[in-house]
Amino acid sequence: MSVRLQKTTYRRLVEDITALYDHARNTVVESYWKIGKRIVEEEQKGEVKAEYGAQLIARLSKDLSEKYGRGFSERNLRKMRQFYSANEIWPETAKLNWTQHIELLPIKSQATRRKLERRIVFDKLSQTQIRKAVKEITQKEDPGSSVSHPSGNPAAIPSLPCIRGPLHTYTLVDKAKIAYPRGFVVVDCGFNVWRQIPRNEAPALGKPS
């Protein structure tokens, strides 16, 4: 067998495997789109009530995860539903993987999303480049999402007064808020952090405030 023939044979092998992989990848994406469609259809039967949708997603996640393992978290199921809602007509012309489709979901305009899909395929954009492009598009679609100041100058942020107290003090949590365990006190350490310590160790911390 000549070297030329070996190269041709190998190139054909790579092309065949690529085609098989692309087909499998597209099948996965299509399956997720169909799952999202079924979820939306079922939600519509339940009159699209928010609590019904939340309960449905949670129950599906539990049952499908028990049956198939990973891949059916509540987050993923919500993404499938969102993917269908953003593409009610199956985007069979797209050659993107599932992760790339997820990155495009924040784009509201379907026409703009399709345009970026073609750019991703043609220019072979990386994940970082896709995220940058999506960020630029969404900022244009919703200018109010970024903080802006009409005058061109940022608004002045008033400084909060600094109140200094004596060192080595502590505050006991009001007993009306929590029942003290027998032999213990509950100390308020600030920032809504409470600590339970033995009552006989409390004096060593300092003076209660």
Secondary structure, DSSP 8 states (H G I E B T S, - for coil): --HHHHHHHHHHHHHHHHHHHHHHHHHHHHHHHHHHHHHHHHHHHTTT-HHHHHHHHHHHHHHHHHHH-TT--HHHHHHHHHHHHH-SS--TT----HHHHHHHTT---HHHHHHHHHHHHHHT--HHHHHHHHHHHHHHH-GGGS---TTSS-------------SSEEEE--TTTS---TTEEEEE-STT-EEEEEGGGGGGG-EE-
